[in-house]
Amino acid sequence: MIFMERRKSNRPYLAVRAIISNESGDVLILKRAGTKHGNGKWCLPGGNVENGQTINEAVVREIEQETSLICKEIDFLFYLENLPSEESELHYINLAFRCTAEGKVQLNHESSDYAWIDSISMINYKIAFSNDEMLRRYWHLNT
């Protein structure tokens, strides 16, 4: 099992999260694997913004790396802050984006499974990093 460590910092980390929906309106989530934080839990595709990379570049890169999907459209929705907690001692500022993507989902080593969920079926999944709050906010914006 590969555990990717993120060094604790005196400053928050910046991450992007992609909310990708299918024709039915269900949203793609990934089951994390091989990581110290959130291992075995589900989350939205996404990750850290790298130094020298724009936020949009980070969204496109993370979607393609984690799912093999090609991002066609990106719209910023909102941010959600994760303060250090029992789940992770790291402080993250997550930027949520509605994304349109094409292709067939093929997972990389960071995920062991994927699912398309709606607001009702979300309760059947253990969601990491307050991504459940992001999803609730997304569905609230779209009702």
Secondary structure, DSSP 8 states (H G I E B T S, - for coil): ---B-----SS-EEEEEEEEB-TTS-EEEEEE-SBSSSTT-EE-SEEE--TT--HHHHHHHHHHHHH--EEEEEEEEEEEEE-S-SS-S--EEEEEEEEEEES-----TTEEEEEEE-TTGGGGS-B-TTHHHHHHHHHHHT-
